[in-house]
Amino acid sequence: MPTNIWMIGPEVGLEDMLSAREKRVSLQKEMLKKRPGTLVCFTLNIAGPIKVFPLAEEVFSLTADRIRSLLWREGFSVTD
């Protein structure tokens, strides 16, 4: 059970993390086959067994929005 009230979310084991990584790589390869070009992949590196909690979701969302805005401002075509 988490000791920090802000760290609420399911615990993720090593096997789950490795599986998620493999799925992410597979998805990235598929995306690049369909739309060749540059792929920007943004993830959070969160220590401990709890990977999803409100602050992490907020940081991810704000940072992803910022990355999109910067790319658009520089004239890059951005798709999700």
QUIRADA-V359936 format. One record per backbone hydrogen bond with DSSP energy under -0.5 kcal/mol. CO is the residue of the C=O (numbers start at 0). NH is the residue of the N-H. If there is no record, write none. Layout:
BEGIN
CO:NH
CO:NH
END
This chain:
BEGIN
2:4
3:6
5:7
6:8
9:50
12:16
13:17
14:18
15:19
16:20
17:21
18:22
19:23
20:24
21:25
22:26
23:27
24:28
25:29
26:30
27:31
28:32
29:33
30:34
37:39
38:40
39:41
43:45
44:46
48:11
48:50
50:52
52:56
53:57
54:58
55:59
56:60
57:61
58:62
59:63
60:64
61:65
62:66
63:67
64:68
65:69
66:70
67:71
68:72
69:73
70:75
71:74
END
